[in-house]
């Protein structure tokens, strides 16, 4: 499983250690931290999820839900990366 953060300046793909082969049918919650590279620029990013090929990081498995984009990623929403977002979360 991977997350993709994308804006006009950057695309960052973060591959998690989730082993989806061990997931039972039905709803599953992945509850682990995902760390961004230190050089990740601050800003707004579109967040998407996909089950990817571990070598080339291209989406390889279609999920049993509607809503994938043309590249096979499933949009989740927008997030803000940066100091300001961190301070906002503490309020």
Backbone as CSV, one residue per row, in Angstrom:
resi,resn,N_x,N_y,N_z,CA_x,CA_y,CA_z,C_x,C_y,C_z
1,UNK,0.851,-1.163,0.000,0.000,0.000,0.000,0.897,1.225,0.000
2,UNK,0.486,2.216,-0.753,1.264,3.445,-0.816,0.338,4.651,-0.781
3,UNK,0.898,5.746,-0.322,0.218,7.033,-0.341,0.962,7.932,-1.314
4,UNK,0.206,8.731,-2.051,0.812,9.697,-2.969,0.387,11.095,-2.561
5,UNK,1.384,11.957,-2.348,1.133,13.366,-2.111,1.536,14.097,-3.379
6,UNK,0.631,14.924,-3.903,0.901,15.563,-5.186,0.373,16.988,-5.195
7,UNK,1.211,17.891,-5.715,0.772,19.244,-6.032,1.446,19.648,-7.339
8,UNK,1.349,20.901,-7.715,1.896,21.343,-9.003,3.420,21.230,-9.064
9,UNK,4.095,21.249,-7.906,5.550,21.229,-7.878,6.160,19.853,-7.604
10,UNK,5.399,18.941,-6.997,6.031,17.707,-6.534,5.036,16.550,-6.462
11,UNK,5.560,15.368,-6.717,4.834,14.121,-6.457,5.725,13.283,-5.554
12,UNK,5.188,12.882,-4.405,5.936,12.057,-3.458,5.133,10.801,-3.188
13,UNK,5.719,9.637,-3.454,5.063,8.363,-3.176,5.714,7.745,-1.953
14,UNK,4.887,7.420,-0.972,5.345,6.857,0.294,4.821,5.431,0.401
15,UNK,5.686,4.458,0.241,5.288,3.051,0.338,5.296,2.660,1.810
16,UNK,4.184,2.097,2.271,4.077,1.670,3.671,4.550,0.224,3.819
17,UNK,4.602,-0.224,5.050,4.974,-1.620,5.302,3.743,-2.522,5.436
18,UNK,2.573,-2.022,5.040,1.339,-2.805,5.133,1.413,-4.019,4.219
19,UNK,1.122,-5.188,4.770,1.083,-6.422,3.990,-0.382,-6.769,3.753
20,UNK,-0.923,-6.308,2.639,-2.347,-6.489,2.377,-2.719,-7.952,2.169
21,UNK,-1.756,-8.803,1.920,-2.045,-10.238,1.758,-2.547,-10.850,3.058
22,UNK,-2.237,-10.222,4.188,-2.661,-10.762,5.482,-3.986,-10.166,5.955
23,UNK,-4.547,-9.240,5.204,-5.794,-8.601,5.626,-6.988,-9.519,5.388
24,UNK,-7.877,-9.623,6.373,-9.090,-10.413,6.162,-10.066,-9.633,5.275
25,UNK,-11.049,-10.306,4.690,-12.069,-9.584,3.917,-12.802,-8.581,4.807
26,UNK,-13.283,-7.519,4.204,-14.041,-6.515,4.956,-13.206,-5.287,5.235
27,UNK,-13.633,-4.523,6.204,-12.950,-3.280,6.565,-11.687,-3.565,7.363
28,UNK,-10.621,-2.865,7.009,-9.347,-2.978,7.707,-8.846,-1.572,7.998
29,UNK,-8.302,-1.373,9.178,-7.730,-0.080,9.547,-6.216,-0.223,9.580
30,UNK,-5.523,0.624,8.815,-4.062,0.677,8.873,-3.717,1.806,9.839
31,UNK,-3.129,1.466,10.954,-2.856,2.440,12.013,-1.366,2.475,12.299
32,UNK,-0.631,3.230,11.501,0.806,3.356,11.676,1.239,4.724,11.161
33,UNK,2.380,5.168,11.595,2.901,6.465,11.160,3.491,6.352,9.758
34,UNK,3.353,7.418,9.009,3.978,7.545,7.698,4.843,8.794,7.766
35,UNK,6.133,8.632,7.512,7.069,9.740,7.659,7.374,10.373,6.313
36,UNK,7.367,11.696,6.299,7.695,12.450,5.091,9.192,12.715,5.036
37,UNK,9.745,12.821,3.838,11.164,13.188,3.735,11.387,14.586,4.316
38,UNK,12.546,14.795,4.920,12.851,16.099,5.514,12.790,17.226,4.497
39,UNK,13.134,16.925,3.244,13.169,17.967,2.216,11.805,18.217,1.567
40,UNK,10.756,17.613,2.105,9.414,17.791,1.549,8.985,19.244,1.706
41,UNK,8.706,19.937,0.605,8.308,21.345,0.702,6.958,21.511,1.399
42,UNK,6.828,22.598,2.145,5.546,22.908,2.766,4.529,23.201,1.678
43,UNK,3.284,22.970,1.992,2.225,23.307,1.050,1.052,22.353,1.112
44,UNK,0.085,22.603,0.243,-1.106,21.782,0.113,-0.830,20.660,-0.884
45,UNK,-1.279,19.466,-0.545,-1.071,18.306,-1.407,-2.373,17.520,-1.529
46,UNK,-2.607,16.961,-2.717,-3.673,15.986,-2.893,-3.144,14.662,-2.371
47,UNK,-3.946,13.961,-1.580,-3.557,12.687,-0.986,-4.344,11.573,-1.666
48,UNK,-3.637,10.526,-2.106,-4.282,9.386,-2.752,-3.635,8.092,-2.264
49,UNK,-4.345,6.991,-2.450,-3.905,5.680,-1.991,-3.945,4.695,-3.160
50,UNK,-3.009,3.751,-3.167,-3.025,2.672,-4.158,-2.260,1.469,-3.624
51,UNK,-2.578,0.307,-4.164,-1.782,-0.895,-3.927,-0.810,-0.963,-5.101
52,UNK,0.474,-0.800,-4.798,1.464,-0.580,-5.850,2.435,-1.741,-6.019
53,UNK,3.054,-1.778,-7.189,4.171,-2.673,-7.449,5.337,-2.148,-6.620
54,UNK,5.962,-2.972,-5.788,7.027,-2.472,-4.912,8.275,-2.002,-5.659
55,UNK,8.445,-2.419,-6.900,9.637,-2.030,-7.660,9.454,-0.690,-8.345
56,UNK,8.384,-0.560,-9.144,8.223,0.695,-9.894,7.192,1.642,-9.292
57,UNK,6.516,1.231,-8.236,5.550,2.042,-7.497,4.332,2.457,-8.311
58,UNK,4.032,1.709,-9.354,2.816,1.938,-10.131,1.670,1.159,-9.508
59,UNK,0.446,1.724,-9.506,-0.703,0.969,-8.997,-0.883,-0.330,-9.771
60,UNK,-1.115,-1.429,-9.042,-1.237,-2.744,-9.672,-2.527,-3.473,-9.331
61,UNK,-3.211,-3.082,-8.264,-4.405,-3.790,-7.832,-5.568,-2.809,-7.770
62,UNK,-6.670,-3.154,-8.443,-7.877,-2.341,-8.357,-8.610,-2.710,-7.073
63,UNK,-9.027,-1.684,-6.342,-9.794,-1.913,-5.119,-11.265,-2.086,-5.465
64,UNK,-12.001,-2.719,-4.594,-13.424,-2.975,-4.825,-14.268,-1.775,-4.414
65,UNK,-13.805,-0.586,-4.801,-14.530,0.653,-4.532,-14.465,1.519,-5.785
66,UNK,-15.402,2.424,-5.905,-15.408,3.358,-7.034,-14.485,4.531,-6.718
67,UNK,-14.072,5.235,-7.758,-13.399,6.495,-7.532,-11.934,6.569,-7.875
68,UNK,-11.368,5.573,-8.535,-9.941,5.689,-8.874,-9.768,6.703,-9.996
69,UNK,-8.594,7.329,-10.035,-8.301,8.243,-11.131,-7.759,7.441,-12.315
70,UNK,-7.411,8.119,-13.389,-6.956,7.448,-14.611,-5.680,6.643,-14.396
71,UNK,-4.867,7.025,-13.396,-3.611,6.329,-13.121,-3.762,5.158,-12.154
72,UNK,-4.970,4.952,-11.596,-5.189,3.849,-10.666,-5.068,4.230,-9.201
73,UNK,-4.882,5.515,-8.900,-4.830,5.995,-7.514,-6.234,6.378,-7.061
74,UNK,-6.494,6.195,-5.751,-7.790,6.517,-5.166,-7.660,7.784,-4.323
75,UNK,-8.248,8.900,-4.783,-8.136,10.161,-4.040,-8.775,10.060,-2.655
76,UNK,-8.082,10.622,-1.656,-8.575,10.632,-0.282,-8.926,12.028,0.207
77,UNK,-8.342,13.058,-0.406,-8.587,14.431,0.029,-7.324,15.262,-0.100
78,UNK,-7.310,16.400,0.613,-6.151,17.293,0.593,-5.582,17.399,2.005
79,UNK,-4.254,17.535,2.075,-3.600,17.746,3.365,-2.617,18.890,3.242
80,UNK,-2.250,19.436,4.380,-1.254,20.505,4.431,-0.016,19.962,5.107
81,UNK,1.136,20.187,4.489,2.427,19.768,5.027,3.168,21.018,5.474
82,UNK,3.715,20.988,6.705,4.534,22.102,7.155,4.319,22.447,8.607
83,UNK,5.105,23.399,9.052,5.076,23.857,10.435,3.687,24.364,10.816
84,UNK,3.068,25.111,9.926,1.757,25.689,10.194,0.719,24.598,10.429
85,UNK,0.775,23.537,9.628,-0.165,22.422,9.797,0.047,21.745,11.144
86,UNK,1.296,21.593,11.558,1.610,20.961,12.832,1.062,21.792,13.992
87,UNK,1.240,23.101,13.944,0.730,23.979,15.006,-0.790,23.950,15.034
88,UNK,-1.430,23.895,13.878,-2.890,23.845,13.796,-3.419,22.575,14.445
89,UNK,-2.739,21.455,14.267,-3.198,20.179,14.824,-3.163,20.154,16.345
90,UNK,-2.339,20.995,16.955,-2.209,21.017,18.423,-3.322,21.803,19.093
91,UNK,-4.082,22.590,18.325,-5.144,23.432,18.914,-6.309,22.611,19.403
